[in-house]
Amino acid sequence: MSEGRPLLVSGNWKMNENHFESLKLVQELAALLRAGGLPPGREASVHPPFTSLRSVQVALESDHVPLALGAQDCHPADKGPFTGAVSAEMLAKLGVRLVIAGHSERRTLCGETDEQVRAKLDAIWRHGMTPICCVGETLEERRAGEHLAKVRSQVAAALGGRRGEQVASAVIAYEPIWAIGSGETASPDDAQEMCAAIRVAVGELAGAGAAAAVRVQYGGSATPDNAAELLACPDLDGLLVGGASLDAARFAAILRAGAR
Ligand code: PGA
């Protein structure tokens, strides 16, 4: 963390936790955060499945839990004949503050393109929420030395041609695909190198102000054991946590990792 950007640690629950289980998890988190809350300069969000959003929102608000409500995806259109889809407008009405877009699982499993991810960002911003735009390379791309070019092109596709102020408000999650759910974490040096490169790319696209303000998270097998070291990297402003966010004690430990 550096230059006054608040750290943002986000729990991506993926397709886990029905609404009963989600409530239980939030209540456990609330109990763990009651004593002491979040460390200063830290923010956090939870991203349950759509079916749990309402229950989690009520639980967070009624208990004054210091966790923002997040979603995992949205459709770029506001309404229409898109069976099974959920719009950013619907999410905003539910009190959602942050929406993940372009997670590698959606890019890979659902064939989501850079153009669709950009349209989702438009929708998220249109409804006053903050996008967490995911970028990251495959193992083959890293081995071929193409990781930087891949990530730069994803960042350009999502954020190129936008106003500096808008870009400044984005969160970018650098998630090397080989590290997601694999137990293999990028080393702090690799994570720092990529997060710094993303910041440089943002500067080229949207100016120095946007580069200094944009928050860059790391995601991929983040745990209580490696969180403090990752969060100490100067260009890394938080974590996008999958597996470890499904356990209240582990997620609470990550939220407090390395805090003084
Ligand atoms: P993981 O997932 O922490 O389970 O590796 C991270 C993510 O996909 O956001």
Residues whose N, C-alpha, C, O or C-beta is under 5 A from the ligand:
A	BS01	PGA	N12 A179 I180 G181 S182 G219 G220 S221 A222 L240 V241 G242 G243 A244
